Amino acid sequence: MAQMQAARLHEVGGEFQIDEVQAPTPGPRDVVVQVKACNVVPNLRNVITSYSEWFPYLPLPQLPAIFGLDAAGIVSEVGSQVRNVRPGDRVYVNPGRDSGDSLAARRGERINDPAYTFQGYFGFGEGSQQVFEDYPEGGLCEFMMAPADGLVTLPDAVSFEEACRFGYLGTSYSALRKAQAGSGSSVLINGGTGTLGVGAVLNALAMGCTKVLVMARDKDLLERVRQLDPRRIVTLSHGEIPVEEWVKDNTGGVGADIFIDAVGPGAPHEITISGIDSLRRGGKMVDIGGMSEPLPLEMFKLMCSQISIIGSLWFSVAEGQDMARMVESGTLDLSVIDHHIYSLSEVNEALAAAESLKGGFNNVVVTPSA
């Protein structure tokens, strides 16, 4: 049996160890991908140290396990029933997995499958452990197996380092699509200097939104965001003026069409409420950050103003393919991302860097098969 190098977690809160393990062989509808780049997402430390306590309803794979949420690489082997993916194809592996035959999956709503699971990360239901066993490799290894229908094919214009950022980018892209963002839209983004937030800004610009209002705390990072497109982007450092006043001043007194909340657990709920209150009649709020404080919502007010509150977890393979084409065409500009590259043996240093580097322009990447 062929062997490979893999970074595995052996205990909750521990460090990754480089182990030699068996390399995968594909099932009939699977492929094996030689991993060229795996994003070390900022939330990974929380997942491997605190999720079992914070969110016991979100199952983790049995240890030792190979983590790694976002991977890109080259197809090295395909299963006997794979017809259109070929060895040598450059791909991003969308890590969203489901049972494949639930009612939700049969209706084309795979993200709503009760066993929906992030390969190499965590799951959402009782069936997640079976999914982890079916697809045991995350991206922090030399080779990983994935279903052929879970791949985004990459044009040459998309580097592997850029592609392994697609998870966070795709989360914001799907949220903007759910809110019907497009030409003429005004978008308010809370947490716009973080990893999710910067992705939301880049996608909003790519989708033709004509006003992008960005809130965060760090003024220097806000200025860097503003410089992405000074004609369309305006910024606010929290506390300078009331959010509702600032939004109305920049939308002709109407309010924002869309509010993307990209702040994570631990953020105060007051700013989120201010963002909802800044929407126009019929506006849509989409949460992608998972702010954990309870929201005191006035349901009668939301009803009367026809305000929609939407939770958006992830993105589809089709939406990932959209982004690849957007990068190829030049509408989605990922050249502004700063890549920090580490070898597989440096995975623990990469995890520390992901925690310490400031702002969402940073992209920490492990290259298992450089």
Buried (B, 14 or more C-beta within 10 A) or exposed (E): EEEBBBBBBEEBEBEBBBBEBEBBEBBEBBBBBBBBBBBBBBBBBBBBBEBBEEBEEBBBBEEBBBBBBBBBBBBBBBBEEBEEBEEEBBBBBBBBBBBBEBEBBEEEBBBBBBBBBBBBBBBBBEBBBBBBEBBBBBBBBBBBBBBBBBBBBBEEEBBBBBBBBBBBBBBBBBBBBBBEBBEEBBBBBBBBBBBBBBBBBBBBBBBEBBBBBBBBEBEEBBEBBBEBBEEBBBBBBBEEEEBBEBBBEBBEEBBBBBBBBBBBBEBEBEBBBBBBBBBBEEBBBBBBBBBEEEEEBEEEEBEEBEBBBEEBBBBBBEBBBBBBBBBBEEBBBBEEBEBBBBEBEBBBBBBBBBBEBEBBBBBBBBBBBE
